[in-house]
Amino acid sequence: MAAERKRFIVDAGIGLIFVSLLGARIGYVFLNFSFFRNHASQIPQIWLGGLSWPGALMGAGAALLGIHLIWKEPLGELADSYLPLVGTVAAAIWMTGWGAGVGYGPRTSAWFGIPVRDLFGVVENRWPLPILGTVLSAGWITGLILLPLKQWNVKPGWRAVLGFIGIVVINGIISVFRVDPSPLLWGLRGETWFSIALMVCIVGIILNQRNSTNDEKTEP
């Protein structure tokens, strides 16, 4: 990669991280608006903790689209180039949540329990959700990076799409087992509903594209 291209990728990557963190904070504030409505001064105080992975994904998507539209970068290739960054951020959010006392699971006395400090400062052995989130997110993205998709004539962007789907599924499943306080809708957390909605949209888009491709092949 040429030096000028490297600088562009790095600079745009910094912007992507910033927008992702901004989206993560906005998502967290939205999901906990009943609290921040009475504590508006804490909204910009991101150092106090409070990031939402759905917001981070939406922020990253918005940043990629912005880079594509402003600098006319190929969207598929651009998304694939930042896939390692997505895995790193996903793993870092889980580890940061572990240290901040969020994203924890039920109490357990089993051998797989790990010491977790909850929001009230109490340390107890709980399900290892932060470790699972870190290992599965990083492992999925690493596997996609090492997978020789180019040999299978896969179009640019599909590696990023698969990475995005994996992160959504992993975080969505883990969110079902989280017990840290969060607003619920019909017994499920906001990020769980977000995962379900995204997966429905993704499946719909894939099926629509598949049908369009089949229609083109059958045309005389």
C-alpha positions as CSV (number, residue, x, y, z in Angstrom):
1,M,0.0,0.0,0.0
2,A,1.4,3.4,-1.0
3,A,2.4,5.8,1.8
4,E,-0.4,8.3,0.9
5,R,-3.0,5.5,0.9
6,K,-1.8,4.4,4.3
7,R,-2.2,7.9,5.8
8,F,-5.7,8.1,4.4
9,I,-6.7,4.7,5.9
10,V,-5.2,5.6,9.3
11,D,-6.8,9.1,9.3
12,A,-10.2,7.8,8.2
13,G,-9.9,5.0,10.8
14,I,-9.4,7.5,13.6
15,G,-12.5,9.3,12.4
16,L,-14.4,6.0,12.3
17,I,-13.4,5.2,15.9
18,F,-14.5,8.6,17.0
19,V,-17.9,8.3,15.3
20,S,-18.3,4.8,16.6
21,L,-17.7,5.9,20.2
22,L,-20.1,8.8,19.7
23,G,-22.7,6.4,18.4
24,A,-22.1,4.1,21.3
25,R,-22.7,6.9,23.8
26,I,-25.8,8.1,22.0
27,G,-27.2,4.6,21.9
28,Y,-26.5,4.2,25.7
29,V,-28.2,7.5,26.5
30,F,-31.2,6.6,24.3
31,L,-31.6,3.2,26.0
32,N,-31.3,4.8,29.5
33,F,-33.1,8.1,28.7
34,S,-35.2,7.9,31.8
35,F,-32.0,8.4,33.9
36,F,-30.3,10.9,31.7
37,R,-33.5,13.0,31.4
38,N,-32.9,14.0,35.0
39,H,-29.1,13.9,34.8
40,A,-28.4,15.7,31.5
41,S,-25.0,17.0,32.6
42,Q,-23.7,13.4,32.7
43,I,-24.5,12.8,29.0
44,P,-21.1,14.0,27.7
45,Q,-19.2,12.5,30.6
46,I,-18.2,9.3,28.7
47,W,-15.4,8.6,31.2
48,L,-18.1,7.6,33.8
49,G,-18.9,4.6,31.6
50,G,-21.9,3.8,29.4
51,L,-21.4,2.6,25.9
52,S,-23.9,0.7,23.7
53,W,-22.6,-1.8,21.1
54,P,-25.6,-1.3,18.8
55,G,-24.9,2.4,18.8
56,A,-21.2,1.7,18.0
57,L,-22.2,-0.5,15.0
58,M,-24.6,2.2,13.7
59,G,-21.9,4.9,14.2
60,A,-19.3,2.8,12.3
61,G,-21.8,2.2,9.5
62,A,-22.6,5.9,9.3
63,A,-18.8,6.7,9.2
64,L,-18.1,4.2,6.5
65,L,-21.0,5.6,4.4
66,G,-19.7,9.1,4.9
67,I,-16.2,8.2,3.8
68,H,-17.6,6.5,0.8
69,L,-19.7,9.4,-0.2
70,I,-17.2,12.2,0.5
71,W,-14.0,10.6,-0.8
72,K,-15.7,8.3,-3.4
73,E,-14.0,5.2,-1.9
74,P,-15.4,1.8,-2.9
75,L,-17.7,0.9,-0.1
76,G,-17.0,-2.9,-0.1
77,E,-13.2,-2.6,-0.2
78,L,-13.4,0.2,2.5
79,A,-15.5,-2.0,4.8
80,D,-13.2,-5.0,4.4
81,S,-10.1,-2.9,5.2
82,Y,-11.6,-1.9,8.5
83,L,-12.7,-5.3,9.6
84,P,-9.7,-5.8,12.0
85,L,-10.6,-2.5,13.6
86,V,-14.2,-3.8,14.2
87,G,-12.9,-6.9,16.0
88,T,-10.6,-4.9,18.1
89,V,-13.2,-2.4,19.2
90,A,-15.8,-5.2,19.9
91,A,-13.3,-7.0,22.1
92,A,-12.2,-3.8,23.8
93,I,-15.8,-2.9,24.6
94,W,-16.4,-6.2,26.4
95,M,-13.2,-5.9,28.4
96,T,-13.9,-2.3,29.3
97,G,-17.4,-3.3,30.4
98,W,-15.9,-6.0,32.6
99,G,-13.8,-3.4,34.4
100,A,-16.6,-0.9,34.6
101,G,-19.1,-3.3,36.1
102,V,-21.5,-3.6,33.2
103,G,-22.4,-6.5,30.9
104,Y,-22.3,-9.1,33.6
105,G,-24.2,-12.4,33.9
106,P,-26.0,-14.3,36.7
107,R,-24.3,-15.4,39.9
108,T,-22.8,-18.9,39.9
109,S,-20.8,-21.2,42.1
110,A,-19.7,-23.3,39.2
111,W,-16.1,-23.7,38.1
112,F,-16.5,-21.4,35.1
113,G,-17.5,-18.4,37.3
114,I,-15.3,-15.3,37.2
115,P,-15.1,-12.5,39.7
116,V,-17.1,-9.5,38.5
117,R,-17.7,-6.2,40.1
118,D,-21.3,-5.1,39.6
119,L,-22.7,-1.6,39.4
120,F,-23.0,-1.5,43.2
121,G,-19.4,-2.3,43.7
122,V,-20.0,-5.9,44.9
123,V,-17.6,-8.5,43.6
124,E,-19.1,-12.0,43.0
125,N,-18.5,-15.0,40.8
126,R,-20.7,-14.7,37.7
127,W,-21.1,-16.2,34.3
128,P,-18.1,-15.2,32.1
129,L,-20.0,-13.1,29.7
130,P,-17.3,-10.5,29.2
131,I,-14.8,-13.2,28.4
132,L,-17.2,-14.9,26.0
133,G,-17.9,-11.6,24.3
134,T,-14.3,-10.8,23.9
135,V,-13.1,-14.3,22.7
136,L,-16.1,-14.9,20.3
137,S,-16.0,-11.4,18.8
138,A,-12.2,-11.4,18.3
139,G,-12.2,-15.0,17.1
140,W,-15.0,-14.5,14.6
141,I,-13.3,-11.5,13.0
142,T,-9.9,-13.1,13.0
143,G,-11.3,-16.2,11.3
144,L,-12.9,-14.0,8.6
145,I,-9.6,-12.1,8.0
146,L,-7.6,-15.3,7.6
147,L,-10.3,-17.0,5.5
148,P,-9.2,-17.0,1.8
149,L,-12.4,-15.6,0.4
150,K,-10.6,-14.1,-2.6
151,Q,-10.0,-17.6,-3.9
152,W,-13.8,-18.2,-4.0
153,N,-14.4,-15.1,-6.1
154,V,-16.3,-13.4,-3.3
155,K,-17.1,-9.7,-4.0
156,P,-15.5,-7.0,-1.9
157,G,-17.6,-6.2,1.1
158,W,-18.9,-9.6,1.9
159,R,-16.2,-10.3,4.4
160,A,-17.3,-7.1,6.3
161,V,-21.0,-8.2,6.0
162,L,-20.2,-11.6,7.5
163,G,-18.2,-9.9,10.2
164,F,-21.1,-7.5,10.9
165,I,-23.6,-10.4,11.1
166,G,-21.3,-12.4,13.4
167,I,-20.9,-9.5,15.8
168,V,-24.7,-8.8,15.9
169,V,-25.5,-12.5,16.5
170,I,-22.8,-12.9,19.2
171,N,-23.7,-9.8,21.1
172,G,-27.4,-10.4,20.7
173,I,-27.3,-14.0,22.1
174,I,-25.0,-12.9,25.0
175,S,-27.3,-9.9,25.8
176,V,-30.1,-12.4,26.6
177,F,-28.1,-13.6,29.6
178,R,-27.1,-10.2,30.9
179,V,-28.5,-9.2,34.3
180,D,-27.1,-5.7,34.8
181,P,-29.9,-3.2,35.1
182,S,-31.4,-2.1,31.8
183,P,-34.8,-1.0,30.5
184,L,-36.8,-4.1,29.3
185,L,-39.4,-4.4,26.6
186,W,-41.5,-7.5,26.8
187,G,-38.8,-9.1,29.0
188,L,-35.9,-8.4,26.6
189,R,-33.2,-5.8,26.7
190,G,-33.0,-3.1,24.1
191,E,-29.9,-4.5,22.4
192,T,-31.6,-7.9,22.1
193,W,-34.4,-6.3,20.1
194,F,-31.9,-4.4,18.1
195,S,-30.1,-7.6,17.2
196,I,-33.4,-9.3,16.2
197,A,-34.4,-6.3,14.0
198,L,-31.0,-6.1,12.4
199,M,-31.0,-9.8,11.6
200,V,-34.5,-9.6,10.0
201,C,-33.3,-6.7,7.9
202,I,-30.1,-8.4,6.8
203,V,-31.9,-11.6,5.9
204,G,-34.5,-9.6,3.9
205,I,-31.7,-7.8,2.0
206,I,-29.8,-11.0,1.2
207,L,-33.0,-12.7,0.0
208,N,-34.0,-9.7,-2.1
209,Q,-30.6,-9.6,-3.7
210,R,-30.6,-13.3,-4.3
211,N,-34.1,-13.1,-6.0
212,S,-32.9,-10.2,-8.1
213,T,-29.8,-12.2,-9.2
214,N,-32.0,-15.2,-10.1
215,D,-34.4,-13.0,-12.1
216,E,-31.4,-11.6,-14.1
217,K,-30.2,-15.1,-14.9
218,T,-33.6,-16.2,-16.1
219,E,-34.2,-13.2,-18.4
220,P,-33.7,-14.1,-22.1
